[in-house]
Amino acid sequence: MAYELHIYRTDSARAEESVIALEEWQTFCANDPSMALGDDISGVNPNTGETITISGKSTARWTSPSTQRQYFFDYRRGVISFIYSDDSIGKAKEIARALAAEIKGDEGEEY
């Protein structure tokens, strides 16, 4: 199973105001030509050859300029989640800076 990391804001005093709004995520993607936000995004698992499709208007595909591999950033309830890789963590840090957020793993480790 792949390890997920999450981009989110932490401000427990104003929890409702501190979540990343869907509109913020959509605006970020619209202004970043390397992000492709789509209704249905499909990719092929390089290990199994299986085609995986994610539906909804909240998942973006990013292609690494160095490896040409595709990575998915999925917005769910105020948090953007993605699978860790050396390529994806660099893009995630860029996204987190732009959205005044931080990155943590499933076990609470910070990136």
C-alpha positions in Angstrom: 0.0 0.0 0.0 1.3 3.4 -0.9 2.0 6.0 1.8 -0.2 9.2 1.7 0.9 12.6 2.7 -1.6 15.5 3.3 -1.5 19.2 2.7 -3.6 21.1 5.2 -3.8 24.1 7.5 -3.7 23.8 11.2 -5.4 26.5 13.3 -7.5 24.7 15.9 -8.8 28.0 17.3 -10.5 28.8 13.9 -10.9 25.3 12.5 -13.7 26.2 10.1 -11.8 29.1 8.7 -8.5 27.2 8.5 -9.5 24.5 6.0 -8.4 24.8 2.4 -11.6 25.7 0.5 -12.4 23.9 -2.7 -12.4 27.2 -4.5 -8.8 27.9 -3.4 -7.7 24.6 -4.7 -9.5 25.1 -8.0 -8.0 28.6 -8.3 -4.5 27.3 -7.6 -4.9 24.6 -10.3 -6.3 27.0 -12.8 -3.3 29.3 -12.3 -0.7 26.6 -12.5 -0.3 25.2 -16.0 1.4 22.1 -14.8 -1.8 21.0 -12.9 -4.7 19.4 -14.8 -7.9 19.5 -12.8 -10.5 17.3 -14.4 -13.9 15.7 -14.0 -12.4 12.2 -14.5 -8.7 11.6 -14.3 -7.2 8.3 -15.4 -3.8 6.9 -15.0 -2.0 3.6 -15.6 -0.4 1.8 -12.7 3.2 1.3 -14.0 3.6 -1.9 -12.0 0.4 -3.7 -12.9 -0.8 -2.0 -16.1 -4.2 -1.4 -14.5 -6.1 1.8 -15.4 -7.3 3.7 -12.4 -9.9 6.4 -12.7 -10.7 9.1 -10.2 -14.0 11.0 -10.6 -14.8 14.4 -9.4 -13.8 18.0 -9.9 -11.3 18.0 -7.1 -8.4 15.8 -8.3 -5.5 17.2 -10.2 -2.9 15.4 -12.3 0.7 16.8 -12.3 3.4 15.5 -14.6 6.9 15.6 -13.2 9.1 17.6 -15.6 12.2 15.5 -14.7 10.7 12.0 -15.0 7.5 12.6 -17.0 5.6 10.4 -14.5 2.1 11.5 -13.5 1.0 12.1 -9.9 -2.4 12.8 -8.5 -3.3 15.4 -5.8 -6.8 14.8 -4.5 -8.8 17.4 -2.6 -11.1 15.9 0.1 -12.9 17.9 2.8 -10.3 20.7 3.1 -7.2 18.5 2.7 -5.1 17.7 -0.4 -3.7 14.2 -0.3 -1.1 12.6 -2.5 1.2 9.5 -2.6 4.7 10.2 -1.5 7.6 10.2 -4.0 10.7 12.3 -4.4 9.1 14.1 -7.3 5.6 14.7 -5.7 7.0 16.0 -2.4 8.7 18.9 -4.3 5.4 19.9 -6.0 3.5 19.4 -2.7 5.8 21.9 -1.0 5.1 24.4 -3.7 1.3 23.9 -3.3 1.6 24.1 0.5 3.5 27.4 0.3 1.0 28.9 -2.1 -2.0 27.9 0.1 -0.3 28.8 3.5 -0.5 25.2 4.5 1.8 22.4 5.7 2.5 18.8 4.8 2.1 15.9 7.2 2.1 12.1 6.8 -0.4 9.6 8.1 1.6 9.2 11.3 2.0 13.0 11.9 5.5 13.5 10.6 6.1 16.9 9.1 7.7 17.5 5.7 
